[in-house]
Amino acid sequence: MTKTAVAIRHVAFEDLGSFEPVLRQLGFEVSYREAGLDDLADPALLAADLLVVLGGPIGAYEDDSYPFLGDEIASIEKRLARQRPTIGVCLGAQLMARALAARVYPGGVKEIGYGTLTYSDAGRRVLAPVAEAEAAVLHWHGDTFDLPEGAVRLASNGHYENQAFALGDFALATQFHIEATVEGLERWFIGHTLEIATTPGVDVPGLRAQARRFGDGLATASAATLETWLHSAEREAASA
């Protein structure tokens, strides 16, 4: 049987990036659900072999402005309760934290650009290819979250203690982007032009230079990280 991977996409240009070719090579049929348009209470989100919740410029706590968040969080909560393989990136990680009853809130510093992380022992295992390569990851967020109960912290930096967490071998949440590609970021520079222009010390030429310096190495490490994590998740699912 064909394995299915469903990605919830909040803005068109923040897609699976470097993850998608890995998923297809591993035999997954990849599809997207568009937040704000598609039904995020669809049982197919629970049935999928893998759910990836992608990033976006809204707050995970802005339910009044974006009512679809209620259905999205409920679907994530159901998957996590059933230990179904789930990955969250940036906003997706924050939504996973909310689904696990942790607080998500505005942080004191907006992080936009590439930077390194400090990994816990668990992080050096779960995110081994990225950690071992000491790859610079892409930050693009102003919110943060508390570590959910039962989750294990994987990575931190000088601004935020909780940059990634895992729940067993079936759930992975990264506040940072490891899926973004050099080519794909050109669309981000257009779509996020206002945020870039209003963030001191950040501009498109600088971000493009960082992407050219760090992006290919990150893509290679992130592809290996995803493949390793998927094998662990599949083993856990098989033994459940």
Secondary structure by P-SEA (a helix, b strand, c coil): cbbbbbbbccccccccaaaaaaaaaaccbbbbbbcccccccccccccccbbbbbbccccccccccccaaaaaaaaaaaaaaaccbbbbccaaaaaaaaaabbbbbbccccccccbbbbbcccccccaaaaaaacbbbbbbccccccccccccccccccccccccccccccbbbbcccccccaaaaaaaaaaaaaaaaacccccaaaaaaaaaacaaaaaaaaaaaaaaaaaaaaaaaaac
